[in-house]
């Protein structure tokens, strides 16, 4: 019993500290202290706001302020390694793209809706490229079929890809999607919510909903980043869950483990979207800080509007219902400025 009481005293002490000292990661990976606000530019939501009236336009900030934010200035180098068509249980098929990058050894993904959204790095002509090698890595137009010979020409659709003298794909409306803005979800990996049926968060639900919304439009992308637990990793995330059972909320638990409230980076998402030719997007998110983080200091990506991700339990008879999810969403709204208004019961 003495150990339990001691743990709770430490928890209360760190709660108080968490409200005074907030930490975030700078671009070089070092921890820096904030001053009383966990989020970068999270607005205050009044009690009169309702879900459909919350702002959908990106935060309006000056270039001077944008340059001071802890978001990326340069875009990292990435390359699409392979692409394959995936028929899905939900209806629309997807084209799964796998990326390598210069920042980490993780395999980040792009779940692409639309065969004609093309990766610049995947489709570029490589030294000693053969048509068979191009088809195997997924750099083809149209659909594959037994006996197909050419990757850059599709007999069935009568479409042909064209390239510059340096082997770069020429984006043409006849073969490559040129529509902007395009619906996009930037989604961080969540093993517990997506695979282990966790009711502590709505990550699995948001992934499914993003697929449904984008699938209905016919074109779009879910950038799937391998940064579990808002960037702290699965092992530390499980420790954070134990701290939550001891009384902390999701933000305080990260801070108590000496991690930032949010240790994620979105520079790879920016690079992947640029590689896919999706420079103007409608972003599916409740987090205004994610808009700024994806755009970056130089606004390489332009977010035209925000598409809200409202919990299904707030609008339908379905969705996730648990005391843990209520606490999780409350912490995001109250401490991180997520643009959601809890319904009145």
C-alpha positions in Angstrom: 0.0 0.0 0.0 2.9 2.4 0.7 4.2 2.0 -2.8 0.8 2.8 -4.2 0.4 5.9 -2.2 3.9 7.0 -3.2 3.1 6.5 -6.9 0.0 8.6 -6.5 2.0 11.4 -4.8 4.5 11.4 -7.6 1.7 11.4 -10.1 0.1 14.5 -8.5 3.5 16.3 -8.4 4.1 15.6 -12.1 0.6 16.6 -13.0 1.3 20.1 -11.5 4.6 20.2 -13.3 3.0 19.2 -16.6 0.7 22.2 -16.5 3.7 24.5 -16.1 6.4 23.0 -18.3 5.5 21.7 -21.7 8.1 19.9 -23.9 8.3 19.5 -27.7 10.9 18.2 -30.0 12.9 20.6 -32.2 13.9 19.7 -35.7 17.3 18.3 -34.5 15.5 15.9 -32.1 16.4 17.8 -28.9 13.8 18.5 -26.3 12.9 22.2 -25.8 10.7 23.8 -23.2 7.5 25.5 -24.0 5.6 27.9 -21.8 2.2 26.8 -20.7 0.6 25.6 -24.0 1.1 22.1 -25.4 0.0 22.9 -28.9 1.6 25.2 -31.4 -1.3 27.4 -32.3 -4.4 25.7 -30.9 -7.3 28.1 -30.7 -9.7 28.4 -27.8 -13.1 26.9 -28.6 -16.1 28.6 -26.9 -19.0 26.7 -25.4 -21.3 28.1 -28.1 -19.5 26.3 -30.9 -21.0 23.2 -32.5 -19.2 20.6 -34.5 -20.3 21.8 -38.0 -19.5 25.4 -37.2 -15.9 24.9 -36.1 -13.4 26.5 -38.4 -12.4 24.5 -41.5 -9.9 26.9 -42.9 -6.2 26.6 -42.0 -4.9 28.8 -39.2 -4.1 32.3 -40.5 -0.6 33.2 -39.3 2.1 35.5 -40.5 5.2 34.2 -42.4 7.3 35.5 -39.5 5.4 33.4 -37.0 5.4 30.4 -39.2 9.2 30.5 -39.5 9.5 30.4 -35.6 7.4 27.2 -35.2 9.0 23.9 -34.5 8.1 22.5 -37.9 10.3 21.4 -40.8 11.9 23.9 -43.2 13.5 21.5 -45.7 11.8 18.4 -47.0 13.7 15.1 -46.5 14.7 12.8 -49.4 12.4 9.9 -49.9 11.9 7.3 -52.6 8.9 5.0 -53.4 10.3 1.5 -53.5 7.2 -0.4 -54.7 3.5 -0.1 -55.4 0.8 -2.8 -55.7 -2.9 -2.9 -56.3 -4.9 -4.0 -53.3 -8.6 -5.1 -53.6 -10.3 -4.2 -50.3 -13.2 -5.5 -48.2 -14.6 -2.0 -48.1 -15.2 -1.7 -51.9 -12.7 0.6 -53.6 -9.3 -0.8 -54.4 -6.2 1.0 -53.3 -2.6 1.2 -54.5 -0.3 0.7 -51.6 3.0 2.6 -51.9 6.0 1.8 -49.7 8.7 4.5 -49.1 12.3 4.6 -47.9 13.8 7.8 -46.5 17.0 9.4 -45.2 15.7 10.0 -41.7 15.0 6.5 -40.3 14.9 2.9 -41.3 11.1 2.5 -41.1 8.8 1.6 -44.0 6.3 4.5 -44.3 3.3 4.0 -46.5 0.9 5.8 -48.8 -2.5 4.3 -49.2 -3.6 5.8 -52.6 -7.1 5.8 -54.0 -6.8 6.1 -57.8 -4.5 4.3 -60.2 -3.5 7.5 -61.9 -2.0 9.2 -58.8 1.7 8.6 -59.7 4.8 8.7 -57.6 7.6 10.7 -59.2 10.4 8.5 -57.7 8.7 5.2 -58.5 7.9 6.0 -62.1 11.2 7.7 -63.0 13.3 5.7 -65.5 16.2 4.1 -63.7 19.6 3.0 -65.1 19.2 -0.3 -67.0 15.4 -0.4 -66.3 13.5 -3.1 -68.1 9.8 -3.1 -68.7 9.5 -6.2 -66.6 11.3 -4.6 -63.7 9.0 -1.6 -63.9 5.9 -3.7 -63.8 7.2 -5.8 -60.8 7.9 -2.7 -58.7 4.5 -1.2 -59.7 5.6 1.5 -62.2 3.0 0.8 -64.8 -0.1 2.4 -66.3 -3.5 0.8 -66.3 -3.8 -2.7 -65.0 -1.5 -5.7 -65.1 -2.7 -8.9 -66.8 -1.0 -12.3 -67.7 1.2 -11.9 -70.7 1.6 -8.1 -70.5 4.9 -6.9 -71.9 5.1 -3.1 -71.6 4.8 -1.2 -68.3 4.6 2.3 -69.9 1.9 1.4 -72.4 -1.5 -0.2 -71.6 -3.2 -1.9 -74.5 -6.6 -2.1 -72.8 -6.9 1.6 -71.9 -4.8 2.8 -74.9 -2.8 4.9 -72.4 0.9 5.6 -72.7 3.3 7.3 -70.3 5.9 9.9 -71.5 9.2 10.9 -70.0 11.7 13.7 -70.2 15.2 13.2 -71.6 16.4 12.7 -68.0 13.8 9.9 -67.4 11.3 11.9 -65.3 7.6 11.2 -65.7 5.7 13.9 -67.6 2.5 14.5 -65.8 -0.3 14.6 -68.3 -4.1 14.7 -67.7 -4.6 11.7 -70.0 -2.5 9.4 -67.7 -1.9 11.2 -64.4 -4.3 12.7 -61.9 -4.0 16.5 -61.9 -7.0 17.4 -59.7 -6.4 19.7 -56.7 -7.2 20.0 -53.9 -7.3 16.3 -53.1 -8.6 14.7 -49.8 -5.7 13.5 -47.6 -5.4 11.9 -44.2 -2.0 12.0 -42.4 -2.3 9.0 -40.1 0.2 7.8 -37.4 0.5 4.1 -36.8 -1.5 2.8 -33.8 -1.1 -0.9 -33.2 -3.4 -0.9 -30.2 -6.3 1.0 -31.9 -6.0 -0.6 -35.3 -5.0 -4.2 -34.5 -5.7 -4.9 -30.8 -9.3 -3.4 -30.8 -8.4 -0.8 -28.2 -11.1 1.5 -26.9 -8.6 3.9 -25.4 -8.4 5.9 -28.6 -10.2 6.4 -31.9 -7.3 5.8 -34.2 -8.7 2.7 -35.8 -12.1 4.4 -36.3 -10.4 7.4 -37.9 -8.4 5.2 -40.3 -11.6 3.4 -41.4 -13.5 6.6 -41.7 -10.7 8.3 -43.7 -10.8 5.3 -46.1 -14.6 5.6 -46.5 -14.6 9.3 -47.1 -11.7 9.3 -49.6 -13.0 6.1 -51.2 -16.2 7.9 -52.0 -14.4 10.7 -53.8 -12.4 8.3 -56.0 -9.1 10.0 -55.5 -7.0 10.8 -52.4 -4.4 9.4 -50.1 -3.8 8.3 -46.5 -0.2 8.8 -45.6 0.6 6.2 -43.0 3.5 7.1 -40.8 5.2 4.6 -38.5 5.3 6.8 -35.4 3.5 4.8 -32.7 2.2 6.6 -29.6 2.6 10.1 -31.0 6.2 9.2 -31.7 7.3 7.5 -28.4 7.0 3.9 -29.6 4.8 1.0 -28.6 6.7 0.0 -25.4 6.6 3.5 -23.9 3.0 3.8 -25.1 2.0 0.8 -23.0 3.8 2.4 -20.0 1.7 5.5 -20.6 -1.5 3.4 -20.6 -0.5 2.1 -17.1 0.0 5.7 -16.0 -3.4 6.6 -17.3 -4.9 3.8 -15.2 -3.1 5.4 -12.3 -4.9 8.7 -13.0 -3.0 10.6 -15.7 -4.5 11.7 -19.0 -2.9 10.9 -22.3 -0.8 14.1 -22.4 0.3 14.0 -18.8 1.4 10.3 -19.2 3.8 11.2 -22.0 5.3 14.1 -20.0 5.7 11.9 -16.9 7.7 9.4 -19.0 10.0 12.4 -20.0 8.6 12.4 -23.6 7.1 15.4 -25.4 3.3 15.7 -25.4 3.6 15.0 -29.1 6.9 13.8 -30.5 5.7 13.3 -34.1 7.2 14.8 -37.2 5.3 15.3 -40.4 8.1 16.2 -42.8 8.0 12.7 -44.3 4.3 13.2 -45.0 5.1 16.4 -46.8 7.7 14.7 -48.9 5.4 11.8 -49.8 2.6 14.1 -50.9 5.0 16.1 -53.1 6.3 12.8 -54.6 2.7 11.9 -55.5 2.0 15.3 -57.0 -0.6 16.2 -54.3 0.6 19.7 -53.4 -2.9 21.2 -52.6 -5.0 19.1 -50.2 -8.1 19.0 -48.1 -6.8 17.6 -44.8 -8.9 15.2 -42.8 -8.0 16.2 -39.2 -9.3 17.8 -36.0 -5.8 19.0 -35.1 -4.9 22.5 -36.3 -1.3 22.0 -35.5 -1.1 19.1 -38.0 -2.1 21.5 -40.7 0.8 23.8 -40.0 3.2 20.8 -39.5 2.3 19.3 -42.9 2.6 22.6 -44.7 6.0 23.3 -43.2 7.8 26.6 -42.9 7.8 27.1 -46.6 4.3 25.8 -47.3 5.5 23.2 -49.7 2.0 21.7 -49.3 -1.0 24.0 -49.2 -4.0 22.9 -47.1 -7.1 24.5 -48.6 -9.5 23.3 -45.9 -9.9 21.0 -43.0 -12.4 18.1 -43.1 -13.5 17.3 -39.6 -13.2 13.7 -38.2 -16.1 13.6 -35.8 -16.3 10.5 -33.5 -19.0 8.2 -34.7 -20.4 7.8 -31.2 -21.2 11.5 -31.1 -23.3 11.4 -34.3 -24.6 7.8 -34.6 -25.6 4.8 -32.5 -22.2 3.1 -33.4 -18.7 4.1 -32.6 -16.5 3.6 -29.6 -18.1 4.0 -26.2 -15.8 3.8 -23.1 -14.7 6.0 -20.2 -11.1 5.8 -21.6 -12.1 7.2 -25.0 -14.0 10.1 -23.3 -10.9 11.0 -21.3 -8.7 10.7 -24.4 -10.9 13.0 -26.5 -11.3 15.5 -23.6 -7.6 15.8 -23.2 -7.2 16.4 -26.9 -9.8 19.1 -26.9 -8.9 20.8 -23.6 -5.1 20.6 -23.7 -4.2 20.2 -27.4 -6.8 22.4 -29.0 -8.4 19.8 -31.2 -11.3 21.3 -33.1 -14.1 19.2 -31.7 -17.1 20.2 -29.6 -18.4 17.6 -27.2 -22.1 17.1 -27.6 -24.4 18.0 -24.7 -26.0 15.0 -23.0 
